[in-house]
Structure formats: C-alpha cells, structure tokens
Amino acid sequence: MTKTPGISGLIFEEPLLWEKGQKGRHGMSIPASDVPPAEFPAELQGAGPEFPDLSEIDVVRHYTRLSQWNYGVDSGMYPLGSCTMKYNPKINEKLAATPELAAAHPMLVDDEVQGNLQIMYELQQYLAAITGLPGVSLQPAAGAHGELTGMLVFAAYHRSRNSRRTKILIPDTAHGTNPASAALCGYKPVPIKSGANGILKVQSIAEAMDEECAGIMITNPNTLGLFETNIREIADIVHAKGGLVYGDGANMNAIMGVINAARCGIDVMHLNLHKTFSTPHGGGGPGAGPICVTAELEKFLPVPSAIKDGDIYRLNFNRPESVGRVHAFHGNFSVLIRAYCYIRTMGAENLKKASQLAVLNAAYIKEQLKGTLQLAYNRPCMHECVFSDALQAEDKITTLDIAKRLIDYGYHPPTIYFPLVVHGALMIEPTETECKDDIDQFIATMKLVVQEAKEHPELLRQAPVKAKLRRLDETQAARKPCLCG
Ligand SMILES: *Cc1c(COP(=O)(O)O)cnc(C)c1O
C-alpha cells in the first residue's frame, strides 16, 4: 500500500482493496453464537477465493474515491464538440427502470406487451415527425450502426433497380464514422473538399456525382458546426443522377423543429438518441441510432417494426425486401424509453426551443472567444464552434496544451484536433443545458488559460498538474491497450 503523508480532497493514489485489507477486519457485526459449534462437512471445505478482510468504511471510501476520479456531465460542463454531452433529466432514468418496461422479456407475445409496443410505435411516429421522413427503424444501436443500416438501405434500393454503384461521395466535413460505414458496406468513399467558407459548394458535387455513385453522405450541421445551406441543390443534383442522400442527423439537437430533413432532399437519416434524446453517454454504454427514411425506402428497413392494427399494436415482420435484422430483438429498448419520455415531456415547442438554445449558447461562446482564439470560419455557427491554436503559435502553445490546462481548472476539454480540416482544431459544444453563468465561467477560464499561454507558457506545457494522470501516450494506448489495471 502506498503511504502518502496527509490527505487531500483529491485522492491521487487509491490502493487496490487487496492492498488495503488487514487480516481480521470485517464489515458487519453478528451476535456471538449461543449454540455449540458443529463440525463443518469435509466435502464442503476447500480453499475459497482469497478475498481481503475489510471494514465497511474501507469499502465505502474506496468506491467513493474511485467514483470521484470520474468526470461526467453531472459533475460539470463537458463541452466536447460533436458529442452533445448534455445534462439528461434523471426522471427519464427512473421511467426507463419501471419494472414492466425494464424486465419485459423481448420474446413475450405481442398481447402481453401492448404498452411496450405502443411506446415503440409512438416513438417511430415522433421521430418521423421530427425528421419529416415517415419510415423508421428503431433497431440500430448507435450512430455509426444507423449509418451502416442506412448504407444497406442504399444498396438494397440500387439493387432493386438493377443499378450497380460502387462509390459514395463524402465531404471532408463529414463525421469520421461516415466513410467507415460506407466502406463497411462495400462502397468506396470519394472525398469532397468543402469550400473556403467551410460548407459544400454545389459545383463540387456537380463535378463528382456520376452514375457510379450510390449517393452522398452529408453531416448537417457539418463537423465545423456550420449548416450546409446548399443542401437542397446538392440533393437535387444527386437525385438527378439516380443517387440517394444520406443525412447524418447525430446532431439533431441543433435543428429539431427548425429543419425538415425530407424537405432538404434527404432520403435516409439517423438520429443519435444518446446525444439529443436524453440517454447519458460517453462511457460506451448502450445507445440507439434509429434511422428514418422516405416512404419509397421504407420497404427496405430492418424487421420487425412496430405497427398499429386497429387498437392493437403488433410487430411486423412482413417486409420481403427488408435488409434483415441489424440487432437482436428490438434495439436497445431502455434507450428508446428515455427518448420517448423526453419527447413527450418536452413537446414540439420545447424541442424546438432546446435547439434554439443549443445554437444560441454556441454562438455566444463563438462571439466571446473570437480574438482570444482564432475562429476557424467566421460565419454563423450552429450548436458548436470551432477555433484553432493559430494565435498561440508565437508562444509555441498548442491546442493540446490548452486542453490539458483546462483540466486543471476542472473542465473536461473540448474536442481537439477534429475536424481534420482545421489545423489544431478546438471544437466547443456547450449544449442547451448549460446556463449563462456556467458558460461565462467557461469563457473566463478559457481567456485566463490563453493569457497564461502568453505570460507563463510553462504552466500549460506542464498541465495538467491536478489530475491523477497527466499526459498519456495516446498512440500507445490506442495501439496496445492495457485493459487489466
Ligand atoms: C457522434 C456522431 C456519430 C457517431 O455516433 P455513435 O453513436 O458514436 O456511433 C456520427 N455522426 C456524427 C455527426 C456524430 O456527431
């Protein structure tokens, strides 16, 4: 056991329970036995697991300390761009844990789970209303999984028309999962450069789109936090050549109730319920990436989906041209419940307001910090804004140093070095759930860090000094992960 003198609020070293244990400690008191001891049968004796002897307080402190090493949306602002790390109302956790929902076996017959099927059916309807796309599958388990399902739908559509297409257009401002999902489905991603103002030029699509291309995957708002204002014209070009338009709607919290995807010419779109619709994420836990499609493409969606037959809800497996299943049973049901509760409690008006606030908060940060940090594209942003470290170059301070110093001030750093189109990018997404006081405090901290970069650059290069671990070898961690402590 490591012995560091003194104690502090921040526990830097916490030994393993095995190192902490002392023979003879125990975590409960039982009355002394008042009957004579009996012989313990030999066949039941043997070497049990070597558990350490611990008191109750040993255990409580150990796990409480470990929990304090964690940083989450519940502990502070988490402005990780492209991730929508927003506060999720706890009531939705409680509702998702309702025994009738949480303990329902997915193989129960339709008659016995009418309420659950109703939730699925109505959620499909709500997501259709939010996107303007009537066909919905709740099965995909994440955003990237929704993209892959969307690409399978693209492929099924082209196959049904005897059209062999091998490529797909992907702008350089698309999320990184887009080309990966397309490639996994056998399409060759063709990168498209965005224009000087950070959005797509109609001309670039007109030049690249041909009848070998299955379509285009557009992230909108794109990963620069900018709205692709030419989306409709781009969609028309793609459609004219027989292609389809995929809209990456992971960042729906910027446009809910404001933009209708169908009217933008989008044919398939996924939503990240674990970003916009009240499922906490970031720890790799379950998510959901439902896809919404046009009426024409609905027949290709995964089976089953929930349907309403008179007053009865049923699962519908009758879709002969379906791409099949992409998930066991019905997707991550608990995530669907949270989204359903969130949408029901918010209502259309408040969903729209949430998007407006998400955009307002990002725009406020952009305005307050431009000049302190170099703004990548000086035009109105959506729910996130992207800066770079260009102004800090003369002090030889990089985006990484700034991010690490923010940790010392108790912030989770923004997304860094992404999107790739901005050298030394710092991508900040405050989300709609931060209040102005907290955003102002973040802005003030960012300004302080940038001032330190000028006056005491060493502070930034050494940072973080208050974290348990400091500068990790991220390449090594990715290439040779050590997962056993
Ligand atoms: C987060 C995100 C994704 C990927 O979602 P996952 O659930 O992590 O697979 C895709 N596109 C965009 C724009 C995103 O922000």
The ligand as an SDF file (V2000), in Angstrom:
LIG
                    3D

 15 15  0  0  0  0  0  0  0  0999 V2000
  -21.4590   11.0300  -32.6630 C   0  0  0  0  0  0  0  0  0  0  0  0
  -21.6150   11.1220  -34.1050 C   0  0  0  0  0  0  0  0  0  0  0  0
  -21.6800    9.9550  -34.8910 C   0  0  0  0  0  0  0  0  0  0  0  0
  -21.4420    8.5640  -34.3580 C   0  0  0  0  0  0  0  0  0  0  0  0
  -22.3460    8.1490  -33.3780 O   0  0  0  0  0  0  0  0  0  0  0  0
  -22.0100    6.8980  -32.4750 P   0  0  0  0  0  0  0  0  0  0  0  0
  -23.2420    6.6570  -31.6920 O   0  0  0  0  0  0  0  0  0  0  0  0
  -20.8340    7.2650  -31.6390 O   0  0  0  0  0  0  0  0  0  0  0  0
  -21.6850    5.7490  -33.3740 O   0  0  0  0  0  0  0  0  0  0  0  0
  -21.8860   10.0980  -36.2350 C   0  0  0  0  0  0  0  0  0  0  0  0
  -22.0150   11.3190  -36.7990 N   0  0  0  0  0  0  0  0  0  0  0  0
  -21.9430   12.4480  -36.0710 C   0  0  0  0  0  0  0  0  0  0  0  0
  -22.0880   13.7840  -36.7660 C   0  0  0  0  0  0  0  0  0  0  0  0
  -21.7410   12.4050  -34.7100 C   0  0  0  0  0  0  0  0  0  0  0  0
  -21.6580   13.5320  -34.0060 O   0  0  0  0  0  0  0  0  0  0  0  0
  1  2  1  0
  2  3  1  0
  2 14  2  0
  3  4  1  0
  3 10  2  0
  4  5  1  0
  5  6  1  0
  6  7  2  0
  6  8  1  0
  6  9  1  0
 10 11  1  0
 11 12  2  0
 12 13  1  0
 12 14  1  0
 14 15  1  0
M  END
$$$$
